[in-house]
């Protein structure tokens, strides 16, 4: 949709004040701990763009609460794993040797959207130090949520996702679907049977740039929309429009617990199906 088509599709512009009112009507409150995944274009024409959206969120949550957004930078990873797009194998070592080291101050987000990228540099926002899976946070619990983000298992127990779980925070999907719901990855980590892989990234260690290899879970969000649909069948999710965007607000802890159980059952079922297929193949004439 072009900008003109977006303007023509709504009766009045979205503003900092109107978005704040919509967020309050949805159920977002002062003092809440809220992890936001967002799409600016889904909200409609916003006077002030991504800046106004961040302002509206902070107006509602206030410094008594905490606003968190993903600040992932997936290109800071081993090129041997790249698929969208892949690069020639002859490039891999060159990339490992020359990629700029991750720096939470200026490494941009990748594929997180304009709202998350605006929030990353917001005054007072802190960013965790993971080269691939960092999060930015602002407010009362920002420091504790972003501190000590472990290099290994970047979306697991020593990640901001687990700290949000400990604090019984909420997730706000603002114009995006559950496929963007990173909290499901924490449930994925907690479900038994996951596959571990070796990743790598350029980091600063002892004042020097170096390529650091580490172990992490091979994550898969392809099933998250199906998982999210099943979650919403059994858990009371608040749904309303924020601007033109359909927004979903729910307990992060409930989502993680549901995902852990759902993914465990799915892995068990897939294992059984694979075993049966092998047995049938082995008995075939």
C-alpha positions as CSV (number, residue, x, y, z in Angstrom):
1,X,0.0,0.0,0.0
2,X,1.4,3.4,-1.0
3,X,1.5,6.3,1.5
4,X,-1.4,8.0,-0.4
5,X,-3.5,4.8,-0.2
6,X,-2.7,4.6,3.5
7,X,-3.9,8.2,4.0
8,X,-7.1,7.6,2.0
9,X,-7.9,4.4,4.0
10,X,-8.4,6.2,7.4
11,X,-10.7,9.1,8.5
12,X,-8.1,10.9,10.6
13,X,-4.3,10.6,11.2
14,X,-3.0,8.5,14.0
15,X,-1.3,10.6,16.6
16,X,0.7,10.1,19.8
17,X,-2.5,10.9,21.8
18,X,-4.8,8.7,19.8
19,X,-2.5,5.7,19.9
20,X,-2.0,6.1,23.7
21,X,-5.8,6.1,24.1
22,X,-6.0,2.9,22.0
23,X,-3.3,1.2,24.0
24,X,-5.1,2.0,27.2
25,X,-8.4,0.7,25.8
26,X,-6.6,-2.5,24.9
27,X,-5.4,-2.9,28.5
28,X,-1.9,-1.6,28.6
29,X,-1.4,0.2,31.9
30,X,1.1,2.3,33.8
31,X,3.7,0.1,35.5
32,X,3.4,-2.8,33.1
33,X,6.4,-4.7,31.8
34,X,5.6,-5.1,28.1
35,X,7.6,-6.8,25.3
36,X,6.5,-5.2,22.0
37,X,6.7,-6.7,18.5
38,X,5.4,-4.2,15.9
39,X,4.8,-3.1,12.4
40,X,4.6,0.6,11.7
41,X,2.8,0.2,8.4
42,X,0.0,-1.8,9.9
43,X,-1.0,1.1,12.2
44,X,-1.9,3.4,9.4
45,X,-0.6,6.9,8.7
46,X,1.0,8.1,11.9
47,X,1.8,11.8,12.5
48,X,5.4,11.5,13.6
49,X,5.9,8.0,12.4
50,X,7.8,5.6,14.6
51,X,8.8,8.3,17.0
52,X,5.1,9.0,17.8
53,X,4.5,5.3,18.4
54,X,7.3,5.0,20.9
55,X,6.2,8.1,22.6
56,X,2.7,6.7,22.9
57,X,3.9,3.5,24.4
58,X,6.1,5.3,26.9
59,X,3.3,7.7,27.8
60,X,1.1,4.7,28.8
61,X,3.7,2.4,30.4
62,X,5.4,5.4,32.3
63,X,8.8,5.1,34.0
64,X,7.2,2.9,36.7
65,X,6.9,0.2,34.0
66,X,9.3,-1.2,31.5
67,X,9.1,-1.3,27.7
68,X,11.2,-3.9,25.8
69,X,11.7,-4.5,22.1
70,X,13.8,-7.0,20.2
71,X,17.0,-5.5,18.8
72,X,18.2,-8.5,16.9
73,X,21.0,-8.3,14.4
74,X,21.0,-11.7,12.7
75,X,23.7,-10.8,10.2
76,X,26.2,-11.1,13.1
77,X,26.2,-14.9,12.7
78,X,28.2,-17.6,10.9
79,X,27.8,-17.2,7.2
80,X,27.8,-21.0,6.8
81,X,24.2,-20.9,8.2
82,X,22.9,-18.0,6.0
83,X,20.0,-18.9,3.7
84,X,18.1,-15.7,2.9
85,X,20.3,-15.2,0.9
86,X,23.1,-17.7,1.1
87,X,26.6,-16.6,0.2
88,X,29.4,-18.6,-1.6
89,X,31.4,-20.8,0.6
90,X,34.6,-19.0,-0.7
91,X,33.3,-15.9,1.1
92,X,32.8,-17.5,4.6
93,X,36.2,-17.0,6.0
94,X,36.5,-13.5,4.6
95,X,33.2,-12.5,6.3
96,X,34.4,-14.1,9.6
97,X,37.6,-12.1,9.5
98,X,36.3,-8.7,8.4
99,X,32.8,-8.3,9.8
100,X,32.6,-5.4,12.2
101,X,32.3,-6.5,15.8
102,X,28.9,-6.2,17.5
103,X,28.5,-3.0,19.5
104,X,25.3,-2.4,21.4
105,X,25.7,1.4,20.8
106,X,25.6,1.5,17.1
107,X,25.0,-2.0,15.5
108,X,21.6,-1.6,13.8
109,X,18.8,-4.0,14.1
110,X,17.9,-6.2,11.2
111,X,14.3,-7.0,10.1
112,X,12.9,-5.7,13.4
113,X,11.0,-2.8,11.8
114,X,11.2,1.0,12.1
115,X,9.6,1.2,15.6
116,X,12.2,-1.2,17.1
117,X,15.1,0.5,15.4
118,X,13.8,3.9,16.7
119,X,13.5,2.5,20.2
120,X,17.0,1.0,20.1
121,X,18.5,4.5,20.2
122,X,15.9,6.1,22.5
123,X,17.3,8.2,25.4
124,X,17.5,6.0,28.5
125,X,17.1,2.8,26.5
126,X,19.6,0.0,27.4
127,X,20.6,-2.8,25.1
128,X,21.7,-6.3,26.0
129,X,25.1,-7.4,24.7
130,X,24.2,-10.5,22.6
131,X,25.5,-10.1,19.0
132,X,22.5,-11.8,17.4
133,X,19.6,-11.8,19.9
134,X,19.9,-8.5,21.8
135,X,16.9,-6.7,23.3
136,X,16.5,-3.0,24.1
137,X,14.6,-1.9,27.3
138,X,13.6,1.3,28.9
139,X,12.1,1.9,32.4
140,X,12.1,0.5,35.9
141,X,13.5,-3.0,35.1
142,X,15.6,-2.1,32.0
143,X,18.9,-2.8,33.6
144,X,18.1,-6.1,35.2
145,X,16.4,-7.3,32.0
146,X,19.3,-6.5,29.7
147,X,22.2,-7.4,32.0
148,X,24.2,-10.6,31.7
149,X,22.8,-11.8,28.4
150,X,24.7,-15.0,27.8
151,X,26.4,-15.6,24.5
152,X,25.3,-19.3,24.4
153,X,21.6,-20.0,24.0
154,X,20.8,-16.4,23.4
155,X,17.0,-16.8,23.7
156,X,17.2,-19.2,26.7
157,X,17.5,-19.0,30.4
158,X,20.2,-16.3,30.6
159,X,18.3,-14.0,28.2
160,X,16.0,-11.0,28.6
161,X,13.1,-13.3,27.7
162,X,13.7,-15.3,30.8
163,X,14.0,-12.1,32.9
164,X,10.6,-10.9,31.5
165,X,9.2,-14.3,32.5
166,X,10.5,-14.0,36.0
167,X,8.9,-10.5,36.3
168,X,5.6,-11.9,34.9
169,X,5.6,-9.4,32.0
170,X,3.3,-9.1,29.0
171,X,3.6,-9.4,25.3
172,X,2.1,-6.9,22.9
173,X,1.8,-7.9,19.2
174,X,1.2,-4.6,17.5
175,X,0.1,-5.3,14.0
176,X,2.1,-8.5,13.7
177,X,1.2,-12.2,14.1
178,X,2.6,-14.9,16.5
179,X,5.2,-15.7,13.9
180,X,7.0,-12.7,15.4
181,X,6.5,-13.7,19.0
182,X,10.0,-14.3,20.3
183,X,8.7,-15.4,23.7
184,X,7.7,-18.7,22.1
185,X,11.5,-19.3,21.6
186,X,11.9,-19.5,25.4
187,X,9.3,-22.2,25.5
188,X,11.2,-23.9,22.6
189,X,14.4,-23.8,24.7
190,X,12.6,-25.3,27.6
191,X,11.0,-28.2,25.6
192,X,13.2,-31.3,25.6
193,X,14.6,-32.7,22.4
194,X,15.9,-29.5,20.7
195,X,18.9,-29.6,18.3
196,X,22.0,-27.7,19.3
197,X,24.2,-26.0,16.7
198,X,27.5,-24.1,16.7
199,X,27.1,-20.5,15.8
200,X,29.6,-17.6,15.7
201,X,29.8,-13.8,15.7
202,X,32.4,-11.0,15.9
203,X,32.6,-9.5,19.4
204,X,34.9,-7.4,21.5
205,X,36.6,-9.4,24.2
206,X,39.4,-7.9,26.4
207,X,39.3,-4.8,24.2
208,X,40.0,-6.8,21.0
209,X,37.8,-7.8,18.1
210,X,37.6,-11.6,17.7
211,X,35.4,-14.2,16.1
212,X,33.7,-16.2,18.8
213,X,32.1,-19.6,18.3
214,X,29.3,-20.7,20.7
215,X,26.6,-23.3,21.1
216,X,22.9,-22.4,20.7
217,X,19.6,-24.0,20.0
218,X,18.6,-24.4,16.4
219,X,15.4,-22.3,16.6
220,X,12.4,-22.6,14.3
221,X,9.5,-20.2,14.2
222,X,7.7,-21.7,11.2
223,X,5.1,-23.3,13.5
224,X,4.6,-20.2,15.6
225,X,1.4,-19.0,13.9
226,X,-0.2,-22.4,14.4
227,X,1.1,-22.4,18.0
228,X,-0.3,-19.0,18.6
229,X,-3.7,-19.9,17.2
230,X,-3.9,-22.8,19.6
231,X,-2.7,-20.6,22.5
232,X,-5.5,-18.1,21.8
233,X,-8.1,-20.9,21.9
234,X,-7.4,-21.7,25.5
235,X,-5.9,-18.4,27.0
236,X,-7.8,-15.1,27.3
237,X,-5.9,-12.8,24.9
238,X,-7.0,-9.1,24.7
239,X,-7.5,-8.1,21.1
240,X,-8.3,-4.6,19.8
241,X,-7.3,-2.1,17.2
242,X,-4.4,0.3,17.9
243,X,-4.7,2.7,15.0
244,X,-5.5,0.4,12.1
245,X,-3.4,-2.4,13.6
246,X,-4.9,-5.5,15.2
247,X,-3.1,-5.7,18.6
248,X,-2.9,-8.7,20.9
249,X,-2.0,-8.3,24.6
250,X,-1.3,-11.4,26.8
251,X,0.8,-12.8,29.6
252,X,4.3,-13.7,28.5
253,X,4.6,-16.4,31.2
254,X,1.4,-18.1,30.0
255,X,2.6,-18.0,26.4
256,X,6.0,-19.5,27.3
257,X,4.5,-22.3,29.4
258,X,2.0,-23.1,26.7
259,X,4.7,-23.1,24.0
260,X,6.9,-25.4,26.1
261,X,4.1,-28.0,26.4
262,X,2.9,-27.6,22.8
263,X,6.4,-27.9,21.3
264,X,7.2,-30.9,23.6
265,X,4.1,-32.7,22.3
266,X,4.9,-31.8,18.7
267,X,8.5,-33.1,19.0
268,X,7.3,-36.3,20.5
269,X,4.8,-36.8,17.7
270,X,7.4,-36.1,15.0
271,X,9.8,-38.5,16.7
272,X,7.1,-41.2,16.7
273,X,6.2,-40.6,13.1
274,X,9.9,-40.7,12.0
275,X,10.4,-44.0,14.0
276,X,7.4,-45.6,12.3
277,X,8.6,-44.5,8.9
278,X,12.0,-46.0,9.5
279,X,10.5,-49.2,10.7
280,X,8.2,-49.4,7.7
281,X,11.1,-48.7,5.4
282,X,13.3,-51.2,7.1
283,X,10.6,-53.9,6.7
284,X,9.8,-53.1,3.1
285,X,10.7,-55.9,0.6
